Amino acid sequence: MAFVSNLLFVTRVAIDVVGFRAVWNRQIAPLTRVVPPGHPLRRRLIRRMNQHATLIAGFFGPAVFRLFGQPVTSQARQNLAMIGCCIPAFDMCFDDNLMDVSRLQKLVVDPSGFIPANGVEQLATNIWKGLLESVPQRDAMLRLTVEMLETESESVLQRNPETSTREIENITRKKGGGGGLFFTTALPMQLSESELHALWLVGAWVQLVDDLFDLRADAEDSIRTPAGDAQSTDALQTMLDNWRTEAFRAVAALPLPDDRKIAFLQGFALYDKMAMRYLKQVQMLVGSQPPAAIVAASKYQAEPVALWKSLFD
């Protein structure tokens, strides 16, 4: 029964992703042509934008819309895809110096007065102005972006061995929670505080799971995350369970139809199974050592194996 239910869910997501891929091909990919072919980060930027605009946005965006009983119109799909492609580009400004952060801040605060100095800045300008003109919740989009700029600035603390574990957890929560709320700005309605908080908690948990999958890469780059700071895989599993339970309970408590809440949580429950499967793989590699010890494993060994088997659990 679980297999059939998961298969139906994956089929629905696959259909959504096809629609989002069409948005990428028609409306977003042409915008990336302003970035010169010789730019050292061009391939990485486009690859990550594509992934987030199609797969991440194609999963999370429609899930949010259906949770609140809203149809995913062609305009909504375009907005969600544009929001999705912004997320990795935003990260790369801080992580890879894709665009000077002071210039990014100026664009966000004063888009009408911003004059692009190169192809990357032109791409950022086109996407940002387009979003501000088309998303139903322009003020929320602006507020969330300013908050994310502040959070990303704090993320330099993740490279400091003196930063407290609690602060590392706070940064992770804010980064994931804020990222999840970006997709709500495409809704044609404002959400209540409890609804926003529930989705913020889901985003925070998803970020922790993402940190689990990025364990080896983050350890190699000396980036601290709650997953890497955990003293053991058992401790990490407890943290993952606690964050997931908190998020799922918040969604379950919302005054919305049960069938919508169940459908929304189904995808994240499958994601949780994938995370637990990978955690077992990490445990086999590190034994009783902290999860960050996976840095000693090869990239091939650390690659997630057979996540698709979660469909059969």
N, C-alpha and C positions, 0 to 999 in steps of 0.2 A: 504493500500500500504506500509506504514511504517512497519507494522507488518511483511509482507512477506519479505521485504528487510532485516529487522533485523533477521528474522528467517534464511534466506539464509546465512547471515553473521555468525551467531552463529554456523550454521551447518559446514561452512568452517573452523571456528576456532576449532570446536570439532574434525574434521578430522585431522587438524594439530596437535592438542594436543595428539591424539592417536599415531602419528608418533614420537612425542617427548617423549612420555611415553615409547615407545619401546627403544629409545636411553638410557633413564634412566635405564631401566631394564637390558639392555645388557652391557652397557659400563660405566655407572656412579655408580650405586648401588654396583657393585662388588668392586669398589675402596674404598667404605666407610667401608669395613670390617676391614681395618687396625685400625680403631678407636675401642678401647676396649669396650665390651658390658657394662662394669661397669662405663664408663665415664658418669658423671652427666649431660652433655649436649648432649649426643649422639642422643637421640630421637628427641630433639628439632632441632638439626643441620640437621639430615637426613630429617625430616619432611619439614623444610623450604627449604632445597636444592631441594627436590623433587618438591615442589610447584613451585619454580622459574624455575627449569629446564624444567618443563612440561607446566604449565599454563602461566606463565609470558613470558618465552622465546617462547612458542608455539603461543602466540598472537603477541607479539611485533616483534619477529624475522622475520617471514614470511611477516608481514606487511611492514617492512622496505625493504626486498628483492623485493617484488612486486612493491613497490613504484618506485624503480629504474630499474624495468624490468629485474630482475635477477631470475633465477630459484632456488628453494630451493632444492639443491642436498642433497644426504645423508651425504656428508662431511660437507656441510653448516649446516645441521640440527644438526649434532654432535657438531660442534663448538658453535652454538647458545645455545644448551642445556648446554654445559660446561660453557659458559659465564654466563648463567642464574644461575646455581647452585653456582657460585662463589660469587654472590652478597650478599645473606644472610650470607654466611660463613664469608665474609669480614666484614659485619656489626657486627657479633657476636664477632669478635676479639676485637672490641672497646666496644660494649655494654655488653658483657658477659664474657670478658677475656678468650675467647676460646683459643687464642694463643697470646703470648706476642707480642705487637706491634713492638718492636725492632727486634724480630725474623722475623716477617712478612716482615718488611722493608728489612732485609737482604736477605730473599728469593727472593723478587721482584727484587732487584738490582743485586744480584749475585747468580742466581739459580744453576749454575754449582758448586759453592763452598759451597753451603748450605748443611749441614749434619743434617737431621731430628733427633730430640731428643725423639720423641714419635709418637704415632699413628696419632694424629691430624696434626702434622707437616709433617708426611709422606703423608697424604691425600692432604694437601695443596701443597706439592712439586710435587706430581704426576699430579695434575690438572693443576698447573701453568706451569710446563715444557711441558705438553701435549698441552696446548693452544699456548704457544710460538712457538712450532714446527709446529702447524697445521693452525693457523689463517693466512689469506693472508696478514693482516696488522699488523705485529709483532711490529713495532716501535710505531704505534698508540696505540696498546694495552698496551705497557709498559708506554708510556707517560700518558695515561688516568689513569692507576693504580697509578702512582706516584702522580698525581693530586688528585685522590680520597683519598690517604693516607693523604695528606695535609688537604683536606676538612674534613675528619673524625677527624683529630686532632683538627680542629677548632670547631667541634661539641660539645666539652666540654662546650663551651660558651652557649649552649642551656640550661644548668642547672644553669646558673648564672642570677639571677633576675636583675642584673645591665646591662646586655647586651642590646644594643639598638634594637628596633623592626626592624630597617633597616638591622642590621647585621644578625638577625635571618632569615630575608627574603633572604639575600644574601647566607647564608649557605644552606638554603633549595633549592634555585635555582641551586647552584653549585652541590649539592648532586644529585638532580634529573636529571639535565642536563647531568652531567658526566655519570650517570648510563645509561641514554638512549643511549649515544654515544658508549658505550661498544659493543652494538650489531652491529654497523656499521663496526667494525673491522673484521667481518666475511665476508664482501662483497669482491668480487674479483676485486674491483676498489676503487680508492680514490674519496671522495666526495669533492665538492667545498666548499668554506667558507660559502656561503649562504645556502647550503644544510645541512651542519653540524650545522649551527646556528639554522635553522628551527627545526631540530630534538632535539637540545639542549633545545629549548623553549618548545617543546612537553614534554620532560622528566621532565623539571622543573614544568610544570603544573600538570603532573601525580603525582609528589611528593607531591604537595599541596593537591591534591585529597586524596592521601594516608594518609596525615596528618589529613584530615577531618575524614576518617574512623577510625583513631587511636586516636581520640580526648580523649576518656576516659582513655585509657591505658597511653598515654603521660602525661595527667594531673595527674594521680596517681603516675607516676614516676618523676614528677616535671621536665619534658622535655618541653621546650618551642618551639613552632612551630608558623608559621604565622596563622594557623587555631586556635590554642589555645590562641594566643595573640589578636585576633580580639575582638573588643568591643561589637559586637552583631552579630547575625546570618545574619542580612542584610548586615553588613560590610563585613562579610566573603563571602557572595554570590557575592558581587561586586568584591572582590579580585579574586575569582574563575572565574568570567566572564571575567575580564580583562586579566588574565594570559592565559585563554583558547583562547580568541579572538586574542591575540598577537601571540600565537603559530599557530592557524589555518590560520591566514592571511599570516604568513611566509611560511607555506607549500603551500598555494594556489598561492603564488607569484612565486614559483619555475618554471623554464622553463621545465616542464615535461608534458606529456599528461594528460588532464583533468580527463579521466576515472581512471587513476592510483591514482591521488590525491584524487578524490572523494572516491574511494574504501579504501584508507588509512585512511581518516578522518572519514569514517563511523563508524569504531570501536570505535574511541575516542569520537565521538558524542554520541554513546550509553553509553559509560562510563560516560560522562557528565550527561546524564539523570539519571543514577544511583546515581551519587553524589548529584544532586539536590533533588532526592527523599529522600536520607538519611539526607540531610540538613533540610528538612521539619520535619523529625522525631526528629532531634536534637532540632529544634525550639519548638516543642511541649513539649520537656522535660525541656528546660531551660527558655522558655518565653523570657522576655526582658533582661535577664542576658547574660553575655558573653558566648560563646560556651563552654569554659573550665568548666563552671558550671555543665557540664554533669557528672563530677566526682562524684557528689552527687547521681546520678542515679545508679541503680543496673546494673551489667554486662548484665543481661538478657534484661533490658529495653534499654540499649545502643546498643544491637546487631542489625545490619541492618535488617529491615523487608521487605520482599517481593520485593527485588531488581529486580526479574525476571519480575515484572509488567512493567518495563521500555520497554520491548519488545512491549507492546501494546500501548504505548504513541504515 
